[in-house]
Amino acid sequence: PSALAFAEGQVAPHELDRAGLARVRDAFAAAAVRAARLGIDAVQLHGAHGYLLHQFLSPLSNRRTDDYGGNLENRMRFPLEVFDAVRQAFPADRPVTVRVSGTDWVDGGWTIEQTVAYAQALEARGCAAIHVSSGGLDPRQDIPVGPGYQVPLARAVKEAVAMPVVAVGLITDYDQAEAI
């Protein structure tokens, strides 16, 4: 969303203007139409791991000064516009889900509290399920990797929404999965 390189020495992307935002949003919707035409049963928007929708959500990568940057409501605006366009384009009897990073694992970045607010906004718009992962946006991330390390993130979201929530992250055997 902003002209910020991922890391030192890398090329910074171009900041999307309003026409670029509309073009990207419409491309997501067109992909949903094609998926429906092919008989795909469900679609999932990938808004995690530093992909474009996650970049809009995180204050680390979104430094815009327009209606798409700054406070949480503004940073959620474009990902929600994309969701709305996809939900409208995909048949109502088929689910649209979203994958998110529950946290950036960097001070000053995207947090689980913000993820909960985003999940609630998605649910209000008809999101069928949310898949909670984490990280991937910033090379400074400090991820406490261990068995089920992302489960608490999914649990926090599940406590705030009625839609199904998917947990991931070193869930390696069926006893662990059943306990979760």
PANUBA-823164 format. One record per residue: residue in three letters; chain; x, y, z negated of N, C-alpha, C in turn. Coordinates in Angstrom, 2 decimals. Last residue first. Layout:
<marvos>
r/c/n_c1/n_c2/n_c3/ca_c1/ca_c2/ca_c3/c_c1/c_c2/c_c3
ALA/A/X/Y/Z/X/Y/Z/X/Y/Z
...
</marvos>
This chain:
<marvos>
r/c/n_c1/n_c2/n_c3/ca_c1/ca_c2/ca_c3/c_c1/c_c2/c_c3
ILE/A/-7.20/-29.16/-20.79/-7.46/-27.78/-20.36/-8.92/-27.63/-20.03
ALA/A/-7.37/-31.91/-21.06/-7.36/-31.06/-22.27/-7.68/-29.62/-21.93
GLU/A/-7.12/-32.69/-18.38/-8.37/-32.97/-19.11/-8.46/-32.10/-20.36
ALA/A/-4.44/-31.93/-17.91/-5.54/-31.32/-17.15/-6.86/-31.51/-17.88
GLN/A/-3.13/-33.68/-19.70/-2.99/-32.24/-19.84/-4.14/-31.53/-19.14
ASP/A/-3.89/-36.11/-18.54/-4.24/-35.82/-19.94/-4.16/-34.31/-20.21
TYR/A/-2.79/-35.96/-15.93/-4.24/-35.91/-16.11/-4.65/-35.66/-17.55
ASP/A/-0.02/-33.65/-15.54/-0.62/-34.99/-15.70/-2.09/-34.85/-16.07
THR/A/0.81/-31.01/-15.05/1.48/-32.12/-14.37/0.89/-33.51/-14.61
ILE/A/0.75/-27.87/-14.54/-0.22/-28.83/-15.05/0.13/-30.13/-14.35
LEU/A/2.28/-25.67/-13.70/2.89/-26.81/-14.39/1.87/-27.62/-15.18
GLY/A/-0.27/-23.96/-12.82/1.02/-23.65/-13.43/1.56/-24.76/-14.29
VAL/A/-3.75/-22.88/-12.98/-2.62/-23.55/-12.34/-1.36/-23.28/-13.16
ALA/A/-7.31/-22.82/-13.10/-6.02/-22.63/-13.78/-4.95/-23.43/-13.05
VAL/A/-10.16/-21.22/-11.91/-9.15/-22.25/-11.65/-7.87/-21.86/-12.36
VAL/A/-13.43/-20.75/-12.95/-12.07/-20.20/-12.98/-11.10/-21.37/-12.83
PRO/A/-16.81/-20.09/-11.95/-15.70/-21.01/-12.19/-14.35/-20.30/-12.09
MET/A/-18.50/-17.27/-13.54/-18.10/-18.05/-12.36/-16.98/-19.03/-12.73
ALA/A/-18.81/-15.74/-15.79/-19.57/-16.99/-15.72/-19.13/-17.86/-14.55
VAL/A/-16.16/-14.12/-17.68/-17.01/-14.29/-16.50/-17.75/-15.62/-16.58
ALA/A/-14.54/-14.09/-19.92/-15.19/-12.83/-19.53/-16.14/-12.96/-18.34
GLU/A/-13.27/-16.47/-20.31/-14.05/-15.93/-21.44/-14.86/-14.71/-21.05
LYS/A/-11.83/-16.68/-17.95/-13.00/-17.54/-18.14/-13.88/-17.03/-19.28
VAL/A/-9.68/-14.95/-18.48/-10.66/-14.60/-17.45/-11.94/-15.39/-17.67
ALA/A/-8.39/-16.41/-20.47/-8.85/-15.04/-20.75/-9.89/-14.59/-19.73
ARG/A/-7.76/-18.74/-19.03/-8.68/-18.81/-20.17/-9.23/-17.42/-20.51
ALA/A/-5.85/-17.84/-17.25/-7.14/-18.32/-16.74/-8.18/-18.35/-17.86
LEU/A/-3.86/-17.27/-19.15/-4.36/-16.22/-18.27/-5.74/-16.61/-17.73
PRO/A/-3.31/-19.77/-20.32/-3.90/-18.70/-21.13/-4.45/-17.54/-20.30
VAL/A/-2.18/-21.12/-18.01/-3.50/-21.47/-18.52/-4.08/-20.38/-19.42
GLN/A/0.40/-20.75/-17.29/-0.57/-19.78/-16.78/-1.99/-20.04/-17.30
TYR/A/1.84/-22.86/-18.45/2.16/-21.48/-18.82/1.17/-20.44/-18.32
GLY/A/1.77/-25.66/-18.44/0.53/-24.90/-18.57/0.71/-23.42/-18.84
PRO/A/5.07/-25.98/-19.47/3.82/-26.68/-19.20/2.60/-25.80/-19.46
GLY/A/6.76/-22.97/-18.40/6.64/-24.15/-19.25/5.32/-24.82/-18.94
VAL/A/8.19/-19.81/-17.99/7.78/-21.07/-17.36/7.83/-22.22/-18.37
PRO/A/7.67/-16.84/-18.39/7.95/-17.87/-19.41/7.48/-19.24/-18.93
ILE/A/9.18/-14.64/-16.18/8.09/-15.60/-16.33/8.49/-16.67/-17.35
ASP/A/9.70/-11.65/-15.50/10.30/-12.53/-16.49/9.22/-13.52/-16.89
GLN/A/10.40/-9.72/-12.59/9.48/-10.54/-13.37/10.25/-11.48/-14.29
ARG/A/11.88/-8.19/-10.91/12.19/-8.08/-12.33/11.33/-8.99/-13.20
PRO/A/10.85/-8.41/-8.36/12.00/-9.25/-8.70/12.40/-9.16/-10.17
ASP/A/7.33/-8.63/-8.11/8.48/-7.80/-8.47/9.66/-8.69/-8.87
LEU/A/5.29/-10.43/-7.48/5.27/-9.08/-6.91/6.59/-8.34/-7.07
GLY/A/5.15/-12.90/-8.72/5.42/-12.85/-7.30/5.52/-11.47/-6.69
GLY/A/2.54/-13.56/-11.23/3.84/-13.18/-10.71/3.91/-13.02/-9.20
SER/A/0.05/-16.22/-11.22/0.73/-15.05/-11.76/2.04/-14.78/-11.01
SER/A/-3.34/-17.31/-10.95/-1.93/-17.65/-10.94/-1.20/-16.47/-11.58
VAL/A/-6.58/-18.22/-10.89/-5.65/-17.36/-11.62/-4.25/-17.97/-11.63
HIS/A/-9.24/-17.93/-8.86/-8.09/-18.80/-9.07/-6.99/-17.93/-9.67
ILE/A/-12.71/-17.78/-9.13/-11.45/-17.05/-9.13/-10.34/-18.01/-9.55
ALA/A/-15.76/-18.04/-7.23/-14.77/-18.57/-8.17/-13.52/-17.72/-8.07
ALA/A/-17.55/-16.47/-5.77/-17.97/-17.80/-6.22/-17.03/-18.41/-7.26
CYS/A/-18.58/-13.13/-5.89/-17.44/-14.04/-5.82/-17.85/-15.38/-6.46
GLY/A/-20.56/-11.16/-6.00/-20.87/-12.46/-5.43/-19.69/-13.40/-5.25
ARG/A/-20.06/-8.85/-7.34/-20.21/-8.75/-5.88/-20.48/-10.09/-5.21
ALA/A/-19.60/-9.60/-9.92/-20.78/-8.77/-9.66/-21.08/-8.65/-8.18
GLU/A/-17.11/-10.83/-9.57/-18.29/-11.64/-9.88/-19.57/-10.87/-9.59
LEU/A/-15.48/-8.58/-9.16/-15.66/-9.58/-8.10/-16.92/-10.40/-8.34
ALA/A/-15.66/-7.39/-11.68/-16.13/-6.65/-10.50/-16.36/-7.60/-9.33
GLN/A/-14.48/-9.41/-13.22/-15.86/-9.02/-13.48/-16.45/-8.25/-12.29
ALA/A/-11.90/-9.39/-12.13/-12.73/-10.59/-12.02/-14.20/-10.26/-12.26
TYR/A/-11.07/-6.82/-12.96/-11.18/-7.14/-11.53/-12.08/-8.35/-11.32
ALA/A/-11.01/-7.21/-15.73/-11.88/-6.18/-15.14/-12.11/-6.44/-13.66
VAL/A/-9.05/-9.25/-15.83/-10.40/-9.49/-16.33/-11.38/-8.47/-15.74
THR/A/-6.83/-7.85/-14.86/-7.34/-9.00/-14.12/-8.77/-9.30/-14.54
GLN/A/-6.42/-6.06/-16.92/-6.84/-5.54/-15.62/-7.41/-6.67/-14.76
GLU/A/-5.60/-7.89/-18.84/-6.79/-7.06/-19.10/-7.33/-6.47/-17.79
ILE/A/-3.28/-8.91/-17.72/-4.43/-9.79/-17.82/-5.70/-8.98/-18.11
THR/A/-1.81/-6.40/-15.52/-1.97/-7.12/-16.78/-3.20/-8.03/-16.75
TRP/A/0.73/-5.06/-13.49/-0.61/-5.63/-13.56/-0.70/-6.52/-14.79
GLY/A/3.34/-3.27/-15.30/2.70/-3.86/-14.14/1.27/-4.29/-14.41
GLY/A/4.67/-2.46/-17.52/4.11/-1.42/-16.68/3.41/-1.94/-15.45
ASP/A/6.89/-5.19/-17.50/6.33/-4.05/-18.24/5.86/-2.98/-17.27
VAL/A/5.93/-8.05/-15.74/6.85/-6.92/-15.77/6.18/-5.80/-16.56
TRP/A/4.14/-10.01/-15.02/5.25/-10.38/-15.90/6.34/-9.31/-15.91
ASP/A/1.84/-9.43/-13.68/3.09/-9.31/-12.91/4.29/-9.82/-13.70
THR/A/-0.99/-11.60/-14.13/-0.04/-10.61/-14.63/1.16/-10.56/-13.69
GLY/A/-2.59/-13.14/-12.55/-3.12/-12.67/-13.82/-2.25/-11.62/-14.49
SER/A/-3.07/-12.82/-9.22/-2.01/-12.93/-10.21/-2.56/-12.35/-11.50
VAL/A/-5.78/-14.63/-7.64/-5.16/-13.43/-8.22/-3.92/-13.80/-9.02
ARG/A/-7.95/-15.58/-5.10/-6.79/-15.96/-5.90/-6.12/-14.68/-6.37
VAL/A/-11.45/-15.92/-4.71/-10.28/-15.03/-4.70/-9.19/-15.64/-5.58
THR/A/-14.05/-17.14/-2.48/-13.31/-17.11/-3.74/-12.09/-16.21/-3.59
VAL/A/-17.15/-17.64/-1.19/-15.95/-16.84/-1.01/-15.31/-16.74/-2.40
PRO/A/-19.24/-20.40/-0.14/-18.53/-19.59/-1.14/-17.34/-18.80/-0.60
ARG/A/-22.21/-20.18/1.81/-20.86/-20.72/1.65/-20.07/-19.80/0.72
ASP/A/-24.57/-18.92/2.26/-24.65/-20.22/1.60/-23.28/-20.88/1.43
ALA/A/-23.93/-16.63/3.71/-24.29/-16.48/2.30/-24.34/-17.80/1.55
PRO/A/-21.13/-16.73/5.91/-22.50/-17.12/5.59/-22.78/-17.13/4.08
PHE/A/-19.17/-13.74/5.99/-19.21/-15.19/5.83/-20.62/-15.59/5.42
ALA/A/-19.46/-10.97/5.95/-19.21/-11.64/7.23/-19.36/-13.15/7.16
GLN/A/-19.78/-10.30/3.27/-20.84/-9.95/4.22/-20.69/-10.73/5.53
ARG/A/-17.34/-11.15/2.26/-18.58/-11.74/1.74/-19.74/-11.49/2.71
VAL/A/-15.64/-9.43/3.67/-15.57/-10.87/3.90/-16.86/-11.54/3.43
ALA/A/-16.41/-6.97/2.59/-16.48/-7.18/4.03/-16.47/-8.67/4.36
ASP/A/-15.89/-7.36/-0.17/-17.25/-7.06/0.30/-17.40/-7.34/1.79
PHE/A/-13.07/-7.74/-0.09/-13.96/-8.80/-0.55/-15.38/-8.58/-0.01
VAL/A/-12.30/-5.19/0.83/-12.01/-6.38/1.64/-12.92/-7.52/1.22
GLU/A/-13.17/-3.66/-1.33/-13.72/-3.40/0.01/-13.48/-4.60/0.92
LEU/A/-11.52/-4.74/-3.31/-12.97/-4.95/-3.40/-13.66/-4.66/-2.07
PRO/A/-8.97/-3.86/-2.42/-9.27/-5.30/-2.52/-10.77/-5.59/-2.62
PHE/A/-9.55/-0.99/-2.59/-9.32/-1.67/-1.31/-9.53/-3.18/-1.41
ARG/A/-10.10/-0.58/-5.48/-10.99/-0.17/-4.39/-10.76/-0.95/-3.09
MET/A/-8.31/-1.00/-7.49/-9.17/-2.13/-7.13/-9.99/-1.83/-5.88
ARG/A/-7.20/1.51/-7.74/-6.34/0.43/-7.27/-7.14/-0.81/-6.88
ASN/A/-9.42/2.94/-8.77/-8.89/3.26/-7.45/-8.02/2.13/-6.90
GLU/A/-9.68/1.69/-11.29/-10.80/1.72/-10.35/-10.30/1.99/-8.93
LEU/A/-7.16/2.27/-12.47/-7.56/0.91/-12.14/-8.68/0.88/-11.12
ASN/A/-5.57/5.23/-11.01/-6.25/4.47/-12.06/-6.72/3.10/-11.55
GLY/A/-3.50/5.13/-8.32/-3.69/5.79/-9.61/-4.36/4.88/-10.61
GLY/A/-5.16/4.74/-5.11/-4.06/4.63/-6.05/-4.37/5.33/-7.35
TYR/A/-7.10/5.31/-3.29/-6.69/3.92/-3.40/-5.51/3.72/-4.35
ASP/A/-7.54/7.98/-2.92/-8.59/7.22/-3.59/-8.24/5.75/-3.79
ASP/A/-4.02/8.90/-3.26/-5.36/9.10/-2.70/-6.38/8.26/-3.50
THR/A/-1.51/8.36/-3.95/-2.11/9.50/-4.64/-3.51/9.80/-4.11
ARG/A/0.12/5.21/-4.59/-0.66/6.11/-3.75/-1.25/7.23/-4.60
ARG/A/1.66/3.23/-5.52/1.98/4.58/-6.00/1.22/5.63/-5.19
ASN/A/1.71/0.04/-6.11/0.75/1.02/-5.61/1.03/2.36/-6.27
SER/A/3.55/-1.51/-7.41/3.67/-1.39/-5.96/2.72/-0.36/-5.37
LEU/A/2.88/-1.20/-10.09/4.29/-1.23/-9.70/4.47/-1.00/-8.21
PRO/A/0.18/-1.42/-10.43/0.74/-0.07/-10.49/2.23/-0.04/-10.14
SER/A/-1.52/-3.72/-8.31/-0.45/-3.47/-9.27/0.06/-2.02/-9.25
LEU/A/-3.42/-3.72/-6.21/-3.84/-3.82/-7.61/-2.75/-3.37/-8.59
PHE/A/-2.00/-3.64/-3.82/-2.90/-2.54/-4.14/-3.26/-2.54/-5.62
GLN/A/-0.66/-6.06/-3.99/0.12/-4.83/-3.97/-0.76/-3.62/-4.27
HIS/A/-2.76/-7.87/-3.72/-2.09/-7.74/-5.02/-1.28/-6.44/-5.08
LEU/A/-3.24/-7.53/-1.00/-4.28/-7.16/-1.96/-3.71/-7.01/-3.37
LEU/A/-0.69/-8.43/0.14/-1.18/-7.06/0.26/-2.24/-6.68/-0.78
TYR/A/1.16/-10.48/-2.24/0.47/-10.26/-0.96/-0.24/-8.91/-1.01
GLY/A/2.18/-10.93/-4.74/2.77/-9.86/-3.96/2.17/-9.68/-2.58
HIS/A/0.64/-12.97/-5.96/2.02/-13.21/-5.54/2.63/-12.17/-4.62
ALA/A/-2.78/-12.55/-4.72/-1.76/-12.82/-5.74/-0.38/-12.77/-5.10
GLY/A/-5.08/-12.76/-3.18/-4.74/-11.47/-3.78/-3.72/-11.63/-4.89
HIS/A/-6.44/-14.30/-0.66/-5.22/-14.43/-1.45/-4.81/-13.03/-1.93
LEU/A/-9.70/-15.44/-0.53/-8.83/-14.28/-0.31/-7.62/-14.44/-1.22
GLN/A/-10.98/-18.34/0.82/-10.38/-17.75/-0.36/-9.48/-16.59/0.08
VAL/A/-14.00/-19.84/1.98/-12.79/-19.07/2.20/-12.29/-18.51/0.88
ALA/A/-15.61/-22.92/2.98/-15.34/-21.87/1.99/-14.11/-21.09/2.44
ASP/A/-15.99/-24.57/5.20/-16.99/-24.57/4.12/-16.82/-23.44/3.11
ILE/A/-15.79/-23.97/8.65/-15.08/-23.96/7.38/-16.11/-23.77/6.26
GLY/A/-16.79/-23.88/11.21/-17.40/-24.80/10.26/-16.68/-24.90/8.93
LEU/A/-15.98/-21.99/12.98/-15.27/-23.27/13.02/-15.85/-24.30/12.06
ARG/A/-17.53/-19.86/12.15/-17.80/-20.43/13.47/-17.13/-21.81/13.62
ALA/A/-16.22/-19.26/9.76/-17.60/-19.75/9.74/-17.93/-20.46/11.06
ALA/A/-13.78/-18.32/10.77/-13.81/-19.49/9.88/-15.21/-20.10/9.84
ARG/A/-14.64/-16.05/12.17/-14.04/-17.17/12.90/-14.07/-18.45/12.06
VAL/A/-15.52/-14.52/9.98/-16.47/-14.89/11.04/-15.93/-16.09/11.82
ALA/A/-13.10/-14.19/8.65/-14.19/-14.91/7.99/-15.24/-15.36/9.00
ALA/A/-11.74/-12.63/10.50/-11.22/-13.97/10.19/-12.30/-14.81/9.52
ALA/A/-13.24/-10.31/10.30/-13.24/-11.05/11.56/-12.72/-12.47/11.36
ALA/A/-12.52/-9.52/7.70/-13.91/-9.88/8.00/-13.99/-10.70/9.29
PHE/A/-9.79/-8.96/8.11/-10.19/-9.97/7.14/-11.61/-10.45/7.45
ALA/A/-10.10/-6.88/9.95/-9.43/-8.11/10.38/-9.74/-9.25/9.41
ASP/A/-11.26/-4.89/8.40/-12.05/-5.48/9.48/-11.42/-6.78/9.99
ARG/A/-9.05/-4.31/6.74/-10.32/-4.78/6.16/-11.14/-5.51/7.23
VAL/A/-7.25/-3.34/8.68/-6.93/-4.54/7.90/-8.21/-5.14/7.31
ARG/A/-8.64/-1.08/9.63/-8.22/-2.12/10.57/-7.94/-3.43/9.82
ALA/A/-8.91/0.44/7.30/-10.11/-0.05/7.98/-9.76/-1.20/8.92
LEU/A/-6.18/1.01/6.83/-6.97/0.28/5.84/-8.21/-0.33/6.49
GLY/A/-5.60/2.49/9.14/-4.93/1.22/8.90/-5.67/0.37/7.89
ALA/A/-7.19/4.73/8.67/-7.44/3.92/9.86/-6.79/2.54/9.70
ARG/A/-5.96/5.70/6.33/-7.35/5.23/6.29/-7.70/4.37/7.50
ASP/A/-2.61/4.24/6.34/-3.53/5.38/6.29/-4.96/4.82/6.33
LEU/A/-0.28/2.36/4.50/-1.45/2.35/5.36/-2.25/3.64/5.20
GLU/A/3.15/2.98/4.52/1.91/3.12/3.76/0.73/3.18/4.74
HIS/A/5.37/0.53/5.73/4.68/1.79/5.96/3.42/1.83/5.11
PRO/A/7.85/-1.00/3.53/6.73/-1.02/4.48/6.19/0.38/4.70
ALA/A/11.41/-0.83/3.48/10.13/-0.44/2.87/9.02/-0.52/3.92
VAL/A/13.76/-3.41/3.62/13.04/-2.37/4.36/11.70/-2.09/3.67
GLN/A/16.14/-3.85/0.96/15.10/-4.33/1.86/14.37/-3.16/2.50
GLY/A/17.86/-2.71/-0.84/18.42/-3.22/0.39/17.40/-3.77/1.37
GLU/A/16.05/-3.67/-3.71/17.09/-2.83/-3.13/17.68/-3.50/-1.90
ALA/A/12.77/-4.97/-2.97/14.02/-4.95/-3.72/15.02/-4.06/-2.99
PHE/A/10.48/-4.12/-1.62/10.38/-5.14/-2.67/11.61/-5.11/-3.57
ALA/A/10.09/-0.60/-1.05/10.70/-1.88/-0.73/10.56/-2.83/-1.91
LEU/A/7.24/1.31/-0.57/8.23/0.88/-1.55/8.78/-0.48/-1.14
ALA/A/4.98/2.96/0.39/6.25/2.76/1.10/7.37/2.46/0.11
SER/A/2.04/1.17/-0.59/2.95/2.31/-0.69/4.25/1.96/0.02
PRO/A/0.81/-1.21/0.00/0.00/0.00/0.00/0.84/1.26/0.00
</marvos>
